[in-house]
């Protein structure tokens, strides 16, 4: 299974703690204070490394340093130089600026000085200097990468919101410019038609006004396509993560190679012709294949014949076992990390554990269970380091690719929302302009007085459309159900219909949703019928609101043999169904002869169920 960055880091810290505890338990001179100090230092490392973007408490580092060196004062015989990797990592994580790296180097210097003062062998002095540097860099790299990656993930929502805002502003600007210019032109043409004494000139002005309104209505119902890609904001953290991971991987490998070489040189029992010394020939091959695999992953590719190169690396490590030589197992943790990266999850983890287990079993057979446990923890910790630093860097590359997709999805979602808001707010006003304008054309030759009334209503509808356009970009665009009911009566009566309204007061979350439903229902009545009568009923029963809009003289449905039109709803009805479904409501439409009825039901109080991510 793939580990999350936080779990991988926590597991790595626990492994290092277990590694040191196992080592001290195997030492007859180690006292309980030393073991307790090791556990306490690791426990403090968890909040320092897993800080989740927050600065760690300033007292944690001094407390950790005191606990780390306390056994040196109280149980000097238990002290083992080279065990300050936790403190070294914390210095880099807590201290800022050049002081961090100066203190980091000072810890290695102190460890080396103490090793010399304790009259340790040269190989142990080298270990005392290198071990804090190695562990500190590994832990710092995993902690820093996890922190930065967590920050990138948390900023994804901000990135999506920013992309949506850019698209929303672009569309609002488009709609505002289109509607304002179109409706302003309609107003001018309507006033000109009312002033004209020549019937033909007035008819031409009205025709142009209707054409402008109809074109605007079509254009706001089909928002413009995205003409160019939305720019994706760059992230400085990406570069920092990639620059951080690779040097740490290289340095830790190089330090480990140095440790291995020093072990060989310092071992006085080696014979130049022994298998141990012969392993020096295989060591560069092993690490050559290691860097070959990691470089390919860093470049986002896979080397040719990975099965063969992995098998070759396995042979350089394990083949000497056939001659009873276990020297190659000291680098098996690096190979286990590559296996975790290259193979699929069902195979990689069992195989990596088997590689670590081989090293542990060999140590058990020659040096006992304590050393075996130490070897298992050490090998597994190395594998997690290789896997973690490489995988986290790869995740950054993946995030770079998904950012563009995230911006595109956020913009598309915003386009759908803006399109729905535009349809809800502007559809009826522009439809009313078209209907009143067409009616004025029909009445101009037979009843000039009524034609003038219709032109006045064109002007009023134009003002309403301009007001709705201004409300489109307002922070709170919620409609009032009571206001929509009054507006519905006025617009339907102006179209010559008799309107009967029986409306109970509705407040709370259901009100703005039903206001949108009522506005769209009345828009459909105006577009698809010339009603004599329209009935609007709003009732509250058992915690649910019921809105019913019914009208007669509905236009025939083409290519339909059924009285129900709910099977083939228009864009407006589909939008209403989506709105109601998001709040736990439902919408049905029925047709009987020339009578059409829309029925909406929704809870009075509801939770918006529309997905936001």
C-alpha positions as CSV (number, residue, x, y, z in Angstrom):
1,X,0.0,0.0,0.0
2,X,1.1,3.6,-0.6
3,X,1.9,5.5,2.6
4,X,0.7,9.0,3.0
5,X,3.5,11.5,3.6
6,X,2.6,12.0,7.3
7,X,2.3,8.3,8.0
8,X,5.6,7.6,6.2
9,X,7.3,10.3,8.3
10,X,5.8,9.1,11.6
11,X,6.8,5.5,10.7
12,X,10.3,6.6,9.9
13,X,10.7,8.4,13.3
14,X,9.3,5.3,15.1
15,X,11.7,3.1,13.3
16,X,14.7,5.3,14.2
17,X,13.5,5.3,17.8
18,X,13.2,1.5,17.8
19,X,16.6,1.3,16.2
20,X,18.3,3.2,19.0
21,X,16.3,1.4,21.7
22,X,17.3,-2.0,20.3
23,X,20.9,-0.9,20.1
24,X,21.0,0.2,23.8
25,X,19.0,-2.8,25.0
26,X,21.7,-5.0,23.5
27,X,24.4,-3.1,25.4
28,X,25.0,-4.4,28.9
29,X,26.2,-1.0,30.1
30,X,23.0,0.8,29.0
31,X,20.8,2.0,31.9
32,X,17.1,2.8,32.0
33,X,17.7,6.5,31.9
34,X,19.4,6.2,28.5
35,X,16.5,4.2,27.0
36,X,13.9,6.5,28.5
37,X,15.8,9.5,27.0
38,X,15.9,7.9,23.6
39,X,12.1,7.4,23.6
40,X,11.5,10.9,25.0
41,X,13.7,12.5,22.2
42,X,11.8,10.6,19.5
43,X,8.5,11.6,21.1
44,X,9.4,15.3,20.9
45,X,10.5,14.7,17.3
46,X,6.9,13.9,16.2
47,X,5.4,17.4,16.9
48,X,8.5,19.1,15.5
49,X,8.4,17.2,12.2
50,X,4.7,16.7,11.9
51,X,3.8,20.3,12.4
52,X,1.3,20.7,9.6
53,X,2.4,24.1,8.6
54,X,2.5,25.5,12.2
55,X,5.7,26.6,13.9
56,X,6.8,24.2,16.6
57,X,6.8,25.4,20.2
58,X,10.2,27.1,20.9
59,X,10.8,25.0,24.0
60,X,10.7,21.7,22.1
61,X,14.2,21.9,20.7
62,X,16.0,22.9,23.9
63,X,14.1,20.2,25.8
64,X,15.0,17.6,23.1
65,X,18.7,18.6,23.3
66,X,18.7,18.3,27.1
67,X,17.1,14.9,27.0
68,X,19.5,13.8,24.3
69,X,22.7,14.6,26.2
70,X,21.3,13.9,29.7
71,X,22.7,10.3,29.7
72,X,26.2,11.6,29.1
73,X,26.0,13.3,32.5
74,X,24.0,10.8,34.5
75,X,25.0,7.5,32.8
76,X,28.3,8.2,31.1
77,X,29.0,4.5,30.6
78,X,25.8,4.2,28.6
79,X,26.6,7.0,26.2
80,X,27.2,6.1,22.6
81,X,28.5,8.8,20.2
82,X,26.6,9.4,17.0
83,X,23.1,9.2,18.3
84,X,22.1,12.8,17.9
85,X,20.4,12.6,14.5
86,X,17.0,13.7,16.0
87,X,18.5,16.9,17.4
88,X,20.4,17.6,14.2
89,X,17.1,17.3,12.2
90,X,15.3,19.5,14.7
91,X,17.9,22.2,14.5
92,X,17.3,22.4,10.7
93,X,13.5,22.4,11.2
94,X,13.3,24.9,14.0
95,X,16.2,27.3,13.6
96,X,16.1,29.7,10.6
97,X,18.8,31.2,8.5
98,X,22.5,30.4,8.3
99,X,22.5,29.6,12.1
100,X,20.6,26.4,11.3
101,X,23.4,24.8,9.2
102,X,26.1,26.1,11.5
103,X,24.5,24.4,14.5
104,X,23.9,21.3,12.4
105,X,27.6,21.1,11.7
106,X,28.4,21.9,15.3
107,X,26.4,18.8,16.5
108,X,28.6,16.6,14.2
109,X,31.7,18.3,15.5
110,X,30.6,17.8,19.2
111,X,29.8,14.1,18.5
112,X,33.2,13.6,16.9
113,X,35.0,15.4,19.8
114,X,33.2,13.3,22.4
115,X,34.1,10.1,20.5
116,X,37.8,11.2,20.5
117,X,37.5,12.1,24.2
118,X,36.1,8.6,24.9
119,X,39.1,7.1,23.2
120,X,37.0,5.3,20.5
121,X,38.4,3.6,17.5
122,X,38.8,5.7,14.3
123,X,35.9,3.9,12.6
124,X,33.7,4.8,15.6
125,X,34.8,8.4,15.4
126,X,33.9,8.5,11.8
127,X,30.5,7.0,12.6
128,X,30.0,9.6,15.4
129,X,30.4,12.4,12.9
130,X,28.6,10.9,9.9
131,X,25.6,9.3,11.7
132,X,24.0,12.6,13.0
133,X,24.6,14.2,9.5
134,X,23.0,11.2,7.7
135,X,20.0,10.7,10.0
136,X,19.5,14.5,10.4
137,X,19.5,15.0,6.6
138,X,17.1,12.1,6.0
139,X,14.7,13.2,8.7
140,X,14.9,16.9,7.7
141,X,14.3,16.0,4.1
142,X,11.2,13.9,4.8
143,X,9.9,16.4,7.3
144,X,10.4,19.4,5.0
145,X,9.0,17.7,2.0
146,X,5.9,16.5,3.9
147,X,5.4,20.0,5.3
148,X,5.7,21.6,1.9
149,X,3.5,19.0,0.2
150,X,0.9,19.4,2.8
151,X,0.9,23.2,2.2
152,X,0.5,22.7,-1.5
153,X,-2.4,20.4,-0.9
154,X,-4.1,22.9,1.4
155,X,-3.6,25.6,-1.1
156,X,-5.4,23.6,-3.8
157,X,-8.8,24.9,-2.6
158,X,-7.4,28.5,-2.7
159,X,-6.1,27.8,-6.2
160,X,-9.5,26.5,-7.4
161,X,-11.3,29.4,-5.8
162,X,-8.9,31.8,-7.5
163,X,-9.4,30.1,-10.9
164,X,-13.2,30.2,-10.4
165,X,-13.1,33.9,-9.5
166,X,-11.1,34.7,-12.6
167,X,-13.7,32.9,-14.8
168,X,-16.6,34.4,-12.9
169,X,-15.3,37.9,-13.3
170,X,-14.7,37.3,-17.0
171,X,-18.2,36.0,-17.5
172,X,-19.8,38.7,-15.5
173,X,-18.0,41.3,-17.5
174,X,-19.2,39.6,-20.7
175,X,-22.8,39.3,-19.5
176,X,-22.9,42.8,-18.1
177,X,-21.5,44.4,-21.2
178,X,-23.8,42.4,-23.5
179,X,-27.0,43.1,-21.5
180,X,-26.3,46.7,-20.7
181,X,-25.6,47.6,-24.3
182,X,-28.5,45.5,-25.7
183,X,-31.1,46.7,-23.1
184,X,-30.0,50.3,-23.5
185,X,-30.4,49.9,-27.2
186,X,-33.9,48.4,-26.7
187,X,-34.9,51.4,-24.5
188,X,-33.8,53.9,-27.1
189,X,-35.6,52.0,-29.8
190,X,-38.8,51.8,-27.7
191,X,-38.7,55.5,-26.9
192,X,-38.1,56.3,-30.6
193,X,-41.1,54.1,-31.6
194,X,-43.4,55.9,-29.2
195,X,-42.3,59.3,-30.6
196,X,-42.6,58.3,-34.2
197,X,-45.7,59.6,-36.1
198,X,-45.0,57.4,-39.1
199,X,-46.3,53.9,-38.4
200,X,-43.8,52.2,-40.7
201,X,-40.8,53.9,-39.0
202,X,-42.2,52.9,-35.5
203,X,-42.7,49.4,-36.7
204,X,-39.1,49.2,-37.9
205,X,-37.8,50.5,-34.5
206,X,-39.9,47.9,-32.7
207,X,-38.6,45.2,-34.9
208,X,-35.0,46.2,-34.2
209,X,-35.7,46.3,-30.5
210,X,-37.2,42.8,-30.5
211,X,-34.3,41.5,-32.6
212,X,-31.7,43.0,-30.2
213,X,-33.5,41.6,-27.2
214,X,-33.9,38.1,-28.8
215,X,-30.2,38.0,-29.7
216,X,-29.2,39.1,-26.2
217,X,-31.4,36.4,-24.8
218,X,-29.8,33.7,-26.9
219,X,-26.3,34.9,-26.1
220,X,-26.8,35.0,-22.4
221,X,-28.2,31.5,-22.5
222,X,-25.1,30.2,-24.3
223,X,-22.1,31.8,-22.6
224,X,-19.0,32.1,-24.7
225,X,-16.4,29.3,-24.9
226,X,-13.1,29.7,-23.2
227,X,-10.9,31.2,-25.9
228,X,-7.6,30.6,-24.2
229,X,-6.2,28.6,-21.3
230,X,-6.6,30.0,-17.9
231,X,-3.1,30.7,-16.5
232,X,-2.0,28.4,-13.6
233,X,-0.3,30.3,-10.8
234,X,3.3,29.2,-10.4
235,X,4.4,27.7,-7.1
236,X,7.9,28.4,-5.7
237,X,7.4,25.5,-3.3
238,X,7.6,23.1,-6.2
239,X,11.1,24.1,-7.1
240,X,12.2,24.1,-3.5
241,X,10.9,20.6,-3.0
242,X,12.7,19.3,-6.0
243,X,15.9,21.1,-5.2
244,X,15.7,19.7,-1.6
245,X,15.0,16.0,-2.3
246,X,17.8,15.2,-4.8
247,X,20.8,16.6,-2.9
248,X,19.7,14.9,0.3
249,X,19.4,11.5,-1.5
250,X,22.8,11.9,-3.1
251,X,24.5,13.0,0.2
252,X,23.0,10.3,2.3
253,X,24.1,7.7,-0.3
254,X,27.6,9.1,-0.5
255,X,27.9,9.2,3.3
256,X,26.8,5.6,3.5
257,X,29.3,4.6,0.9
258,X,32.0,6.4,2.9
259,X,30.8,4.5,6.0
260,X,31.0,1.2,4.2
261,X,34.5,1.9,2.8
262,X,35.7,3.0,6.2
263,X,34.4,-0.2,7.8
264,X,36.4,-2.3,5.2
265,X,39.6,-0.3,5.7
266,X,39.4,-0.2,9.5
267,X,38.7,-3.9,9.8
268,X,42.2,-5.3,10.6
269,X,41.0,-8.9,10.2
270,X,40.4,-8.6,6.5
271,X,42.6,-10.5,4.1
272,X,43.2,-8.8,0.7
273,X,41.9,-11.9,-1.0
274,X,38.9,-12.5,1.2
275,X,35.4,-12.2,0.1
276,X,34.8,-9.1,2.3
277,X,37.6,-7.2,0.5
278,X,36.4,-8.6,-2.8
279,X,33.0,-7.0,-2.2
280,X,34.7,-3.6,-2.7
281,X,34.5,-4.4,-6.4
282,X,30.8,-4.9,-6.3
283,X,30.0,-1.9,-4.1
284,X,30.4,0.7,-7.0
285,X,28.3,-1.5,-9.2
286,X,25.6,-1.7,-6.6
287,X,25.4,2.1,-6.1
288,X,25.8,2.7,-9.8
289,X,22.6,0.7,-10.4
290,X,21.0,2.5,-7.4
291,X,21.6,5.9,-8.9
292,X,20.6,4.6,-12.4
293,X,17.2,3.6,-11.0
294,X,16.7,6.8,-8.9
295,X,17.8,9.1,-11.8
296,X,15.2,7.5,-14.1
297,X,12.4,8.0,-11.5
298,X,13.6,11.6,-11.0
299,X,13.3,12.3,-14.7
300,X,9.8,10.7,-14.7
301,X,10.8,7.8,-16.9
302,X,11.7,4.1,-16.4
303,X,15.0,2.7,-17.5
304,X,15.1,0.1,-20.3
305,X,14.7,-3.4,-19.0
306,X,14.0,-2.6,-15.3
307,X,13.5,-6.3,-14.5
308,X,17.1,-6.9,-15.6
309,X,18.6,-4.0,-13.8
310,X,16.8,-4.8,-10.6
311,X,17.9,-8.4,-10.9
312,X,21.5,-7.2,-11.4
313,X,21.4,-5.0,-8.3
314,X,19.9,-7.9,-6.3
315,X,22.7,-10.2,-7.4
316,X,25.5,-7.7,-6.4
317,X,23.9,-7.6,-2.9
318,X,22.9,-11.2,-2.3
319,X,25.2,-13.3,-4.5
320,X,28.1,-13.2,-2.0
321,X,25.8,-15.0,0.4
322,X,26.4,-18.2,-1.6
323,X,30.1,-18.1,-0.4
324,X,29.0,-17.2,3.2
325,X,29.9,-13.5,2.8
326,X,27.2,-11.1,4.1
327,X,29.1,-7.8,3.4
328,X,26.7,-6.8,0.6
329,X,23.7,-6.8,3.0
330,X,24.7,-3.6,4.6
331,X,23.3,-1.7,1.5
332,X,20.2,-3.9,1.1
333,X,18.0,-1.1,2.6
334,X,18.8,1.1,-0.4
335,X,17.7,-1.7,-2.8
336,X,14.6,-2.3,-0.8
337,X,13.6,1.4,-1.3
338,X,14.1,1.0,-5.1
339,X,11.9,-2.1,-5.0
340,X,9.1,-0.1,-3.3
341,X,9.3,2.6,-6.0
342,X,9.4,0.3,-9.0
343,X,7.1,-2.6,-8.3
344,X,3.4,-2.6,-7.8
345,X,2.0,-2.4,-4.2
346,X,0.9,-6.1,-3.8
347,X,4.4,-7.2,-4.7
348,X,6.7,-4.3,-3.6
349,X,6.0,-4.3,0.2
350,X,6.2,-8.0,0.7
351,X,9.4,-8.2,-1.4
352,X,10.9,-5.2,0.4
353,X,10.1,-6.7,3.8
354,X,11.7,-10.0,2.6
355,X,14.9,-8.1,1.6
356,X,15.0,-6.5,5.1
357,X,14.3,-9.8,6.6
358,X,17.2,-11.5,4.9
359,X,19.6,-9.0,6.4
360,X,18.0,-9.5,9.8
361,X,18.1,-13.3,9.6
362,X,21.8,-13.2,8.7
363,X,22.5,-11.0,11.7
364,X,20.5,-13.3,13.9
365,X,22.5,-16.4,12.8
366,X,25.8,-14.7,13.5
367,X,25.3,-12.1,16.2
368,X,22.0,-12.9,18.0
369,X,18.4,-11.5,18.1
370,X,19.4,-8.1,19.4
371,X,21.6,-7.3,16.4
372,X,19.0,-8.9,14.1
373,X,16.3,-6.4,15.4
374,X,18.7,-3.6,15.0
375,X,19.6,-4.7,11.4
376,X,15.9,-5.0,10.5
377,X,15.0,-1.5,11.7
378,X,18.1,0.0,10.1
379,X,17.4,-1.6,6.7
380,X,13.7,-0.7,6.8
381,X,14.5,2.9,7.8
382,X,16.9,3.3,4.9
383,X,14.2,1.8,2.5
384,X,11.6,4.3,3.7
385,X,14.1,7.2,3.3
386,X,14.8,6.3,-0.3
387,X,11.1,5.7,-1.0
388,X,9.9,8.8,0.8
389,X,12.3,11.3,-0.7
390,X,11.9,10.0,-4.2
391,X,8.1,9.5,-4.0
392,X,7.4,12.9,-2.4
393,X,9.4,14.6,-5.2
394,X,7.4,12.6,-7.7
395,X,4.2,13.7,-6.1
396,X,5.2,17.4,-6.6
397,X,5.6,16.7,-10.3
398,X,2.2,15.0,-10.4
399,X,0.7,18.0,-8.6
400,X,2.1,20.3,-11.3
401,X,0.2,18.3,-13.9
402,X,-3.1,18.2,-11.9
403,X,-3.1,21.9,-11.2
404,X,-4.0,22.7,-14.8
405,X,-6.8,20.1,-14.6
406,X,-7.9,21.6,-11.3
407,X,-8.1,25.1,-12.7
408,X,-10.0,23.8,-15.7
409,X,-12.6,22.0,-13.6
410,X,-13.0,24.9,-11.2
411,X,-13.5,27.3,-14.2
412,X,-16.0,24.9,-15.7
413,X,-17.9,24.6,-12.5
414,X,-18.0,28.3,-12.2
415,X,-19.3,28.6,-15.8
416,X,-22.1,26.3,-15.0
417,X,-23.0,28.3,-11.8
418,X,-22.8,31.6,-13.6
419,X,-24.8,30.2,-16.5
420,X,-27.5,29.1,-14.1
421,X,-27.5,32.5,-12.3
422,X,-27.7,34.3,-15.6
423,X,-30.6,32.1,-16.8
424,X,-32.4,32.6,-13.5
425,X,-32.0,36.4,-13.2
426,X,-32.0,37.6,-16.8
427,X,-34.1,35.1,-18.7
428,X,-37.5,36.5,-17.7
429,X,-36.7,40.1,-18.2
430,X,-35.3,39.6,-21.7
431,X,-38.2,37.2,-22.5
432,X,-40.7,39.9,-21.4
433,X,-39.1,42.5,-23.7
434,X,-39.4,40.1,-26.7
435,X,-43.1,39.3,-25.9
436,X,-44.2,42.9,-25.2
437,X,-42.3,44.0,-28.3
438,X,-44.0,41.4,-30.6
439,X,-47.4,42.2,-29.1
440,X,-46.7,46.0,-29.8
441,X,-46.0,45.1,-33.4
442,X,-49.3,43.3,-33.8
443,X,-51.3,46.1,-32.1
444,X,-49.5,49.0,-33.9
445,X,-51.8,49.0,-36.9
446,X,-55.1,48.2,-35.1
447,X,-54.8,49.7,-31.6
448,X,-52.1,52.3,-31.3
449,X,-53.1,53.0,-27.7
450,X,-52.5,49.5,-26.5
451,X,-49.3,49.3,-28.6
452,X,-48.0,52.3,-26.7
453,X,-48.8,50.5,-23.4
454,X,-46.8,47.5,-24.6
455,X,-43.9,49.8,-25.5
456,X,-44.0,51.2,-22.0
457,X,-43.9,47.7,-20.7
458,X,-40.9,47.1,-22.9
459,X,-39.2,50.0,-21.2
460,X,-40.1,48.7,-17.8
461,X,-38.8,45.3,-18.6
462,X,-35.6,46.8,-19.9
463,X,-35.1,48.6,-16.6
464,X,-35.8,45.4,-14.7
465,X,-33.2,43.5,-16.8
466,X,-30.7,46.3,-16.1
467,X,-31.4,46.0,-12.3
468,X,-31.1,42.2,-12.5
469,X,-27.8,42.6,-14.3
470,X,-26.4,44.7,-11.5
471,X,-27.6,42.1,-9.0
472,X,-25.8,39.4,-10.9
473,X,-22.4,40.4,-9.5
474,X,-23.7,41.3,-6.0
475,X,-22.3,39.2,-3.1
476,X,-25.8,38.1,-2.1
477,X,-27.9,37.3,-5.2
478,X,-30.7,35.5,-3.4
479,X,-34.2,36.2,-4.6
480,X,-37.2,37.0,-2.4
481,X,-40.1,34.7,-2.9
482,X,-42.6,37.4,-1.9
483,X,-41.1,39.9,-4.3
484,X,-41.1,37.3,-7.1
485,X,-44.7,36.5,-6.4
486,X,-45.6,40.2,-6.9
487,X,-43.4,40.4,-9.9
488,X,-45.1,37.3,-11.4
489,X,-48.5,38.8,-11.0
490,X,-47.4,42.1,-12.7
491,X,-45.7,40.5,-15.7
492,X,-48.5,37.9,-16.3
493,X,-51.2,40.5,-16.1
494,X,-49.3,42.7,-18.4
495,X,-49.3,39.8,-20.9
496,X,-53.1,39.8,-20.6
497,X,-53.6,36.8,-18.3
498,X,-55.9,36.5,-15.2
499,X,-53.7,35.6,-12.2
500,X,-54.9,33.9,-9.1
501,X,-52.4,33.7,-6.2
502,X,-52.7,31.8,-3.0
503,X,-49.4,32.1,-1.2
504,X,-48.4,31.2,2.3
505,X,-45.4,33.1,3.7
506,X,-42.1,31.1,3.4
507,X,-38.9,32.0,5.2
508,X,-35.6,30.2,5.7
509,X,-33.4,28.3,3.3
510,X,-36.3,27.2,1.1
511,X,-37.3,30.7,0.1
512,X,-34.5,31.7,-2.4
513,X,-34.7,28.3,-4.1
514,X,-38.5,28.5,-4.6
515,X,-38.1,32.1,-5.8
516,X,-35.8,30.9,-8.6
517,X,-38.3,28.1,-9.4
518,X,-41.2,30.6,-9.6
519,X,-39.2,33.0,-11.8
520,X,-38.3,30.2,-14.2
521,X,-41.9,28.9,-14.2
522,X,-43.3,32.3,-15.1
523,X,-40.7,32.7,-17.8
524,X,-41.8,29.4,-19.3
525,X,-45.4,30.5,-19.2
526,X,-44.5,33.6,-21.1
527,X,-42.4,31.8,-23.6
528,X,-44.6,28.8,-24.3
529,X,-48.2,30.0,-23.9
530,X,-50.6,32.9,-24.3
531,X,-52.6,32.2,-21.1
532,X,-56.0,33.3,-20.2
533,X,-55.5,32.2,-16.6
534,X,-52.5,31.4,-14.4
535,X,-52.7,30.0,-10.9
536,X,-49.8,30.2,-8.4
537,X,-50.1,28.4,-5.1
538,X,-47.6,28.2,-2.3
539,X,-48.4,26.1,0.7
540,X,-46.5,24.8,3.8
541,X,-47.4,21.3,5.0
542,X,-45.6,19.0,7.4
543,X,-42.3,20.8,7.1
544,X,-42.3,20.9,3.3
545,X,-43.2,23.7,1.0
546,X,-45.2,23.1,-2.1
547,X,-45.2,25.5,-5.1
548,X,-47.7,25.0,-7.9
549,X,-47.8,27.0,-11.1
550,X,-50.6,26.1,-13.6
551,X,-51.7,27.8,-16.8
552,X,-53.9,27.2,-19.8
553,X,-53.4,27.6,-23.6
554,X,-49.9,26.0,-23.4
555,X,-48.3,25.6,-26.8
556,X,-48.4,22.0,-28.3
557,X,-45.4,19.8,-27.7
558,X,-44.0,18.7,-31.0
559,X,-43.4,15.0,-31.7
560,X,-45.1,14.0,-28.5
561,X,-47.9,11.5,-28.1
562,X,-47.9,11.7,-24.3
563,X,-49.6,14.3,-22.0
564,X,-46.5,14.4,-19.8
565,X,-43.6,16.7,-20.8
566,X,-41.4,15.7,-17.8
567,X,-39.5,13.2,-19.9
568,X,-38.0,15.8,-22.2
569,X,-37.4,18.9,-20.0
570,X,-35.8,22.1,-21.3
571,X,-32.6,23.5,-20.1
572,X,-34.5,25.7,-17.5
573,X,-36.4,22.7,-16.1
574,X,-33.2,20.6,-15.9
575,X,-31.5,23.4,-14.0
576,X,-34.5,23.7,-11.6
577,X,-34.4,19.9,-11.0
578,X,-30.7,20.1,-10.1
579,X,-31.3,23.0,-7.7
580,X,-34.2,21.3,-5.9
581,X,-32.3,17.9,-5.8
582,X,-29.4,19.7,-4.1
583,X,-31.7,20.7,-1.2
584,X,-33.6,17.5,-1.0
585,X,-36.6,18.6,-3.1
586,X,-38.2,17.5,-6.4
587,X,-39.9,18.9,-9.4
588,X,-42.6,17.4,-11.6
589,X,-44.4,18.8,-14.7
590,X,-47.6,17.5,-16.2
591,X,-49.6,18.4,-19.3
592,X,-53.3,17.7,-19.8
593,X,-54.6,19.0,-23.1
594,X,-53.6,22.7,-23.3
595,X,-53.1,22.9,-19.5
596,X,-49.6,22.8,-18.1
597,X,-48.7,22.4,-14.5
598,X,-45.4,22.7,-12.6
599,X,-45.2,21.3,-9.1
600,X,-42.1,21.8,-6.8
601,X,-41.7,20.4,-3.3
602,X,-38.8,21.1,-0.9
603,X,-38.1,20.9,2.8
604,X,-38.6,24.1,4.7
605,X,-35.2,23.7,6.3
606,X,-32.5,21.8,4.4
607,X,-28.8,21.3,3.9
608,X,-27.3,22.2,0.6
609,X,-26.1,18.9,-0.9
610,X,-24.4,20.3,-4.0
611,X,-20.9,18.9,-4.2
612,X,-18.2,21.6,-3.8
613,X,-15.1,19.6,-4.7
